Amino acid sequence: MKISLVVSDLSGGGAIRAFLLAQVLQKLNHDVDIVGFQFGKELYAIPPAGILVMAVPGQKYPEFMFQASSLLSKIYGDVIYAVKPKPSSFGLSLLKKFSQGGRPLLLDMDDWEMSWYGGDEWHYRPSPKQLYRDIFKPNGQLREPDHPLYVKFMEKLVSYADAITVDTSFLQNRFGGLYVPNGKDTEMFDPQKYDSEKSRELYGLSGYRILMFPGAPRPHKGVEDVLQALDLLNEPDLRLAIVGGSPYDDYDDRLMQQWGRWIVKLPKCPVEEMPQVVAAAHVVVVPQRDTLTAQAQFPLKLTDGMAMAKPVLSTRVGDIPEILGDTGYLVAPSSPEQIAAQIALIFADLEAAAQQGIRARARCVKYYSLEAMAITIASAISQCQ
């Protein structure tokens, strides 16, 4: 079948999940395209080769209505697969579904969107004057297509999807649906294809012991805790390589201002290049803090490290202990002291750490490969037919 993935913002993090789902759907021999708004200046990530991505410029209301019409005309799939329960993805997908005689609609959730605003505690109670400003002023909050008021309403409509996929037990407990983790193409991410030392030479990392965070830093992701741990260790050959950086704000710059001596910034790259990048790491760090947002997430960086047989140092937050099983190094969240101790432990016995990485890859192949994801997604599609 032809399947259209509908993304709320291709310049935001949801694009990564959409690209991953597209890879899985291709494994199932479906014809896949991705259509979505682009609210930022550039795509959040470089799409995998062979996947058609159609970006529609995104603006605030009322211009958004004309852009929404353009996006709707580009949803060609026999099945619609909305990524995130937002008006700009799920909302428009519902319109397409009901205007096309009940076209099958799947909904994927990889975050609890309301967690970014305080979860169930968030309420919109403006004064009459503020309500007027939010509607009519150029920077009015309600002119944002995915304002939390609209997202909260969309969450009440998830039952109108023919099937739901989620990537954490948190989301499954809250919304139901089938569990589809943030897996990895374990054939592409195969450590046997890469030489770690050559990768370090390629990216200017030779001579250093490399901790790698292969993603976009944000406060809940705990990168500051790793940098504080490096301050505690104060060993000059340790470095934290950050891949891609954050497109959202100046958080990267603030990290550089305070901890620049420990940080090496690597540019974002196509998914096909990521295995070679991750090969350069000695340790992959995923130091999630214990926030509502983090509890609802399956960090993609976990399977980056697992697939490449790297020691993975992470925190006991959400599903992370279950994802890693006994193959990772776990510490309490927001604990630079424990992170420092684990870094010292790993480098004190790199052979044992390498064996741990091998076990992590075996676990990734078994539970978090594209093939493992495909079994569940095929089941989700069958529910729609």
Order of alpha helices (4+ residues) and beta strands (2+ residues): beta-alpha-beta-beta-alpha-beta-alpha-beta-alpha-alpha-beta-alpha-beta-alpha-beta-alpha-beta-alpha-beta-alpha-beta-alpha-alpha-beta-alpha-beta-alpha-alpha-alpha
